[in-house]
């Protein structure tokens, strides 16, 4: 899976793990514990009112017990597919495999405490982010301090 320069061949890795669920689960078993340990480590050293962990497979990994709120960035399915295909240059088969490995849009929205809809321009997105930031500041100021802080 390595390129001649030593970098990761992400396209080849995607093709392999999203066409074979056993390989995907094997990779996740290797990576997820290390990723969560690093997230925890970095979070403990933060001096900020709140912290957002970006976890693309949060619901699929069953890691919701580690967090306080679930924020979903939602995009209608057709627009989501279009953006991924344009951004990553991947073919439809790989994208289909990726989408099969994820929970449905309805499941994500049902699990969400907060939702930002990313289907318009950047100004609209910024308005939503700003409003949610103020909400999170309110929640953080009302929350008890963690032990040792």
Secondary structure, 3 states (H helix, E strand, C coil): CECCCCCECHHHHHHHHHHCHHHHHHHHHHHHHHHHHHHHHHHHCCCCCCCCCCCCCHHHHCCHHHCCCCEEEECCHHHHHHHHHHHHCCCHHHHHHHHHCCCCHHHHHHHCCEEEECCCCHHHHHHHHHHHHHHHHHHHHHCCCCCCC
